[in-house]
Amino acid sequence: MSTLMRSYYFTQEHELFRQSLRQFLEKEILPHIDEWEKAQQVPKEIWKLFGQQGFLGVDYPEKYGGAGLDFFYTVVFCEEISRVFSGGFGVTPIVSLYMAAPYIYKYGTEALKAKYLPPLLRGEKIAAIGISEPGAGSDVANIQTKAIRQGDRYIIKGQKTFISNGYYGDFIVLVTKTNPAAGVDGFSLILVELDRPGISKNKLQKMGWHASDTAEIFFENVEVPVENLIGEEGKGFYYLMEGLQLERLVGAIAAISGTERLIEYTLEYMGQRQAFGRTLDRFQVLRHRMAQLHAESEALKAYTYYCARLHQDGHYAVKECSIAKLLTTEFANKAAYECLQMFGGYGYIEDYKVARAYRDARILTIGAGTSEIMREIIAKMLIDDKKYDRPAAVAKDGAEDLAGLIGLLRSKAAQYPVPAPILLDLSAKKLILEGHEVREVEDGAQAACTIAVQPADLLALLKGELSPMQAFMGGRIKVMGDSSVAMQLVSLFR
Ligand SMILES: Cc1cc2nc3c(=O)[nH]c(=O)nc-3n(C[C@H](O)[C@H](O)[C@H](O)COP(=O)(O)OP(=O)(O)OC[C@H]3O[C@@H](n4cnc5c(N)ncnc54)[C@H](O)[C@@H]3O)c2cc1C
């Protein structure tokens, strides 16, 4: 990736995080990847090592074991974990932290968050997301798994398939129908521990992603306490539609980063392999093909970063995330095909990483929404003028609005650091802004300066719709403590 493009999105701190994660991966992970691919399993202790180093879920709040950092740290995490030539390895934490856990974090009760998020971020537990069923993959609305309430329990009956982390994972965010007669208003998400009585599983044998466990899971009258309901009953479908944007985005980040590494690896080979008295990278026809791949990779990467910024700023970017998922994963397949060709016969031999990369790329246009479904979403917006607004059931959720607002603050702080710590009191939440960081804190936290402001006013300030002076004079911002420190915040409101 060009360092110029990087400098537009990543600060020095992001790059330090990247450096230490990359070093860790080179030392602790890369030497074992072949062995884990063959064993079709990654030892669970490895995730604890990640947790001990503080690499997992850094964008989650500190109180759950994260570091309260901005979304571009997650971008770095997904990128680096996808450069190890094992899609199966990378997908495990990505599914756990960015496809399953966000539902618990955004919609779960405080008790659920406190119980299930910290062990995930310490790497002690792994989570799965259970949407697909034998009769419902793309057609999510057609799922049949039922969770019927009886007193203080749900009784779950049904079957899921193709579930990543479903075999060795510890719990699943299960998409169920709690009211089968109510259509999409009858969906609910329920957290189910995978060792509950009535659950049985099979590990599926796959063409690629060998280091990842993919399972079919059967639920035979599985009892789960009602406290395990995530969010409100009947809103599961809407939570899912919202959450799928992040799923597509992290899928795109992983696809383009893995492909970029494959292009580098192929160029290394082409610089050494001789034919007709020169190295492969001297043949114009091959050089141009690699130049084309590099050009496409750079363009797609820039678009994916743009989507990451939209996500961080709290936008509901359905079309953009669908475009990124579609184009990056189709490109990953094309690039894997063309890179393998550069290796000649060696490309077909398992000893060369390109063979695995070729197999691993194939799932990318299928999982997390197929290319056809991405095109269908884009076509509806483009041709039928369909608008995908954030589902009302989700939008009116205050927690969700705040998450978007915090995302926007983080994005601003990533560009304009706040030199001295400021405590931002939003009534429902308290945040400390310091440097590039925005972290959630408990009541009673102190700073040299406290600014009290309502979330709606803060949003207007950040969007430039309300001037800081007007807000101050009109009493919509209250400053307590050192007001010269408060002035630093003005840089965020430009
Ligand atoms: C390795 C792996 C890991 C996975 N991990 C998970 C996971 O962790 N959790 C989870 O819930 N699921 C997971 N999945 C499931 C994955 O999301 C589904 O396979 C995918 O959504 C497609 O569903 P399907 O396989 O039922 O295909 P189908 O929906 O049956 O589609 C078959 C074909 O028809 C096309 N098609 C379907 N509908 C339309 C349409 N309206 N217009 C045009 N074409 C259409 C599809 O694009 C596809 O080409 C995983 C799958 C695999 C293989």
The ligand as an SDF file (V2000), in Angstrom:
LIG
                    3D

 53 58  0  0  0  0  0  0  0  0999 V2000
  -16.9830  -21.4110    4.9550 C   0  0  0  0  0  0  0  0  0  0  0  0
  -18.2810  -20.7440    5.2380 C   0  0  0  0  0  0  0  0  0  0  0  0
  -18.4460  -19.9980    6.3860 C   0  0  0  0  0  0  0  0  0  0  0  0
  -19.6800  -19.4160    6.6790 C   0  0  0  0  0  0  0  0  0  0  0  0
  -19.8560  -18.7790    7.8890 N   0  0  0  0  0  0  0  0  0  0  0  0
  -21.1090  -18.4270    8.2630 C   0  0  0  0  0  0  0  0  0  0  0  0
  -21.3660  -17.9800    9.5990 C   0  0  0  0  0  0  0  0  0  0  0  0
  -20.4560  -17.8530   10.4350 O   0  0  0  0  0  0  0  0  0  0  0  0
  -22.6470  -17.7010    9.9550 N   0  0  0  0  0  0  0  0  0  0  0  0
  -23.6800  -17.8120    9.0790 C   0  0  0  0  0  0  0  0  0  0  0  0
  -24.8030  -17.5630    9.4620 O   0  0  0  0  0  0  0  0  0  0  0  0
  -23.4680  -18.2380    7.8000 N   0  0  0  0  0  0  0  0  0  0  0  0
  -22.2150  -18.5430    7.3860 C   0  0  0  0  0  0  0  0  0  0  0  0
  -21.9820  -18.9900    6.1170 N   0  0  0  0  0  0  0  0  0  0  0  0
  -23.1110  -19.1010    5.1890 C   0  0  0  0  0  0  0  0  0  0  0  0
  -23.0820  -18.0800    4.0480 C   0  0  0  0  0  0  0  0  0  0  0  0
  -23.3690  -16.8110    4.5480 O   0  0  0  0  0  0  0  0  0  0  0  0
  -24.0850  -18.5710    3.0000 C   0  0  0  0  0  0  0  0  0  0  0  0
  -23.5140  -19.7060    2.3860 O   0  0  0  0  0  0  0  0  0  0  0  0
  -24.4190  -17.5190    1.9750 C   0  0  0  0  0  0  0  0  0  0  0  0
  -25.1360  -16.4630    2.5550 O   0  0  0  0  0  0  0  0  0  0  0  0
  -25.2230  -18.0960    0.7950 C   0  0  0  0  0  0  0  0  0  0  0  0
  -26.3040  -18.8500    1.2210 O   0  0  0  0  0  0  0  0  0  0  0  0
  -26.5400  -20.3330    0.6520 P   0  0  0  0  0  0  0  0  0  0  0  0
  -25.2480  -21.0490    0.7740 O   0  0  0  0  0  0  0  0  0  0  0  0
  -27.7160  -20.9100    1.2870 O   0  0  0  0  0  0  0  0  0  0  0  0
  -26.7880  -20.1140   -0.8980 O   0  0  0  0  0  0  0  0  0  0  0  0
  -28.1970  -19.7920   -1.5880 P   0  0  0  0  0  0  0  0  0  0  0  0
  -28.8670  -18.6880   -0.8760 O   0  0  0  0  0  0  0  0  0  0  0  0
  -28.9370  -21.0680   -1.7710 O   0  0  0  0  0  0  0  0  0  0  0  0
  -27.7190  -19.2810   -3.0150 O   0  0  0  0  0  0  0  0  0  0  0  0
  -27.3070  -20.1490   -4.0690 C   0  0  0  0  0  0  0  0  0  0  0  0
  -26.9410  -19.3020   -5.2780 C   0  0  0  0  0  0  0  0  0  0  0  0
  -28.0950  -18.5650   -5.7020 O   0  0  0  0  0  0  0  0  0  0  0  0
  -27.8130  -17.1920   -5.7010 C   0  0  0  0  0  0  0  0  0  0  0  0
  -29.0020  -16.4450   -5.2810 N   0  0  0  0  0  0  0  0  0  0  0  0
  -29.7730  -16.6300   -4.1960 C   0  0  0  0  0  0  0  0  0  0  0  0
  -30.7470  -15.7270   -4.1260 N   0  0  0  0  0  0  0  0  0  0  0  0
  -30.5770  -14.9230   -5.2120 C   0  0  0  0  0  0  0  0  0  0  0  0
  -31.2590  -13.7770   -5.7280 C   0  0  0  0  0  0  0  0  0  0  0  0
  -32.2930  -13.2380   -5.0650 N   0  0  0  0  0  0  0  0  0  0  0  0
  -30.8250  -13.2320   -6.8870 N   0  0  0  0  0  0  0  0  0  0  0  0
  -29.7390  -13.7360   -7.5280 C   0  0  0  0  0  0  0  0  0  0  0  0
  -29.0590  -14.8100   -7.0970 N   0  0  0  0  0  0  0  0  0  0  0  0
  -29.4680  -15.3790   -5.9450 C   0  0  0  0  0  0  0  0  0  0  0  0
  -26.6840  -17.0240   -4.6960 C   0  0  0  0  0  0  0  0  0  0  0  0
  -25.9580  -15.8260   -4.9170 O   0  0  0  0  0  0  0  0  0  0  0  0
  -25.8780  -18.2650   -4.9440 C   0  0  0  0  0  0  0  0  0  0  0  0
  -25.0320  -18.0620   -6.0390 O   0  0  0  0  0  0  0  0  0  0  0  0
  -20.7470  -19.5390    5.7650 C   0  0  0  0  0  0  0  0  0  0  0  0
  -20.5690  -20.2580    4.5820 C   0  0  0  0  0  0  0  0  0  0  0  0
  -19.3750  -20.8770    4.3300 C   0  0  0  0  0  0  0  0  0  0  0  0
  -19.2430  -21.7100    3.0890 C   0  0  0  0  0  0  0  0  0  0  0  0
  1  2  1  0
  2  3  1  0
  2 52  2  0
  3  4  2  0
  4  5  1  0
  4 50  1  0
  5  6  2  0
  6  7  1  0
  6 13  1  0
  7  8  2  0
  7  9  1  0
  9 10  1  0
 10 11  2  0
 10 12  1  0
 12 13  2  0
 13 14  1  0
 14 15  1  0
 14 50  1  0
 15 16  1  0
 16 17  1  0
 16 18  1  0
 18 19  1  0
 18 20  1  0
 20 21  1  0
 20 22  1  0
 22 23  1  0
 23 24  1  0
 24 25  2  0
 24 26  1  0
 24 27  1  0
 27 28  1  0
 28 29  2  0
 28 30  1  0
 28 31  1  0
 31 32  1  0
 32 33  1  0
 33 34  1  0
 33 48  1  0
 34 35  1  0
 35 36  1  0
 35 46  1  0
 36 37  1  0
 36 45  1  0
 37 38  2  0
 38 39  1  0
 39 40  1  0
 39 45  2  0
 40 41  1  0
 40 42  2  0
 42 43  1  0
 43 44  2  0
 44 45  1  0
 46 47  1  0
 46 48  1  0
 48 49  1  0
 50 51  2  0
 51 52  1  0
 52 53  1  0
M  END
$$$$
